[in-house]
Amino acid sequence: MYMSKTFIVKGKAKMGINWVNFKKQVTAPKREWAIEKVLSTLGGNHKLKRFQIKIEAVEEQVGA
């Protein structure tokens, strides 16, 4: 069983012709799963393809 951790994922997403910065806080057991959750959420909510999303940093939030 995995323990869930809180991650802050930062990056850019292409909205129209502009790249927009974003910062998402997600709960996931692993860093890779946090990235997958952000890609899935942005893709589903904003109809973005994965090549339109660039992940720049993933930080584990301490004390959450």
Phi and psi in degrees as a GROMACS rama.xvg file:
@    title "Ramachandran Plot"
@    xaxis  label "Phi"
@    yaxis  label "Psi"
@TYPE xy
-94.4092  143.394  TYR-2
-89.2697  132.064  MET-3
-79.8797  138.71  SER-4
-121.551  161.549  LYS-5
-103.121  129.136  THR-6
-120.58  147.935  PHE-7
-111.375  119.338  ILE-8
-108.553  124.774  VAL-9
-117.056  147.162  LYS-10
-179.937  -161.499  GLY-11
-130.415  147.385  LYS-12
-132.261  140.784  ALA-13
-85.2112  112.145  LYS-14
-113.769  103.389  MET-15
72.6049  -122.734  GLY-16
-100.456  -3.97116  ILE-17
-106.158  151.013  ASN-18
-95.6453  126.941  TRP-19
-113.774  131.754  VAL-20
-71.8006  145.176  ASN-21
-140.5  158.428  PHE-22
-141.754  119.21  LYS-23
-120.449  138.523  LYS-24
-104.618  122.175  GLN-25
-131.666  155.566  VAL-26
-108.59  125.631  THR-27
-157.266  156.494  ALA-28
-75.5974  -27.5896  PRO-29
-133.083  158.612  LYS-30
-58.9596  -44.1916  ARG-31
-63.9077  -35.7476  GLU-32
-71.0804  -32.4749  TRP-33
-65.4579  -42.8639  ALA-34
-62.2463  -45.2548  ILE-35
-60.4543  -40.0399  GLU-36
-65.5308  -39.9473  LYS-37
-67.3232  -43.9009  VAL-38
-60.5278  -42.7986  LEU-39
-66.0025  -43.6503  SER-40
-65.4233  -48.6536  THR-41
-64.5763  -40.1555  LEU-42
-63.6554  -41.6685  GLY-43
-73.128  -42.2498  GLY-44
-78.4093  -32.8035  ASN-45
-117.557  7.64781  HIS-46
56.3467  43.3273  LYS-47
-99.3617  146.309  LEU-48
-87.6595  161.613  LYS-49
-63.6001  -30.5827  ARG-50
-71.9737  -11.1808  PHE-51
-92.3884  4.0017  GLN-52
-124.227  127.653  ILE-53
-120.125  117.219  LYS-54
-85.9863  125.405  ILE-55
-104.264  -31.9225  GLU-56
-155.861  145.667  ALA-57
-131.447  120.451  VAL-58
-120.604  136.318  GLU-59
-83.335  127.734  GLU-60
-82.7905  123.852  GLN-61
-90.6928  136.456  VAL-62
82.1269  16.747  GLY-63
